[in-house]
Amino acid sequence: MTTRTKPASDALLLEIARKHFPNIETLETRNSDGLDFHDVAVWAIRAALEAAYTAGFAAATKR
């Protein structure tokens, strides 16, 4: 099941994705295997997940 995030979070996720996956232009589904599926190194996935975790932690402690 997919859960939609707030638009501000969408922008942050796109920023993280573009930084760690330069060949990914958008996080929107384009209904094309060539555009929606990518070969990605595990270290790039780890770095992106760490960046997302850090951003989430920062947002949670900001309250």
C-alpha positions in Angstrom: 0.0 0.0 0.0 1.3 3.4 -1.0 0.8 6.4 1.2 1.0 9.9 -0.2 3.2 12.5 1.5 2.7 16.2 1.9 3.8 18.3 -1.1 6.7 19.8 1.0 7.9 16.3 1.7 7.6 15.4 -2.0 10.0 18.3 -2.8 12.5 17.1 -0.2 12.3 13.5 -1.5 12.9 14.7 -5.0 15.9 16.7 -3.9 17.3 13.7 -2.1 16.7 11.5 -5.2 18.3 13.9 -7.6 21.3 14.2 -5.4 21.8 10.5 -5.0 20.4 9.2 -8.3 21.4 11.8 -11.0 19.7 9.8 -13.8 16.3 10.0 -12.2 14.5 13.1 -13.3 11.2 12.7 -11.4 9.6 10.5 -8.8 6.3 10.5 -10.7 5.1 7.3 -12.4 5.4 7.6 -16.1 4.1 4.1 -17.1 7.2 3.2 -19.0 9.7 0.6 -17.8 12.6 2.5 -19.3 11.6 5.6 -17.3 10.2 4.0 -14.1 12.9 1.4 -13.4 16.6 2.1 -12.8 19.7 0.2 -12.0 21.0 1.7 -8.8 24.1 0.9 -6.7 23.4 -0.3 -3.2 25.6 2.3 -1.7 23.6 5.0 -3.5 20.4 3.6 -2.0 21.9 3.5 1.4 23.1 7.1 1.1 19.7 8.2 0.0 18.0 6.4 2.8 20.4 7.9 5.4 19.6 11.4 4.0 15.8 10.8 4.2 16.2 9.4 7.7 18.3 12.4 8.8 15.7 14.8 7.2 12.9 13.1 9.0 14.7 13.1 12.3 15.5 16.8 11.9 11.8 17.5 11.1 10.6 15.5 14.1 12.9 17.2 16.6 12.1 20.6 15.2 8.6 20.6 16.7 
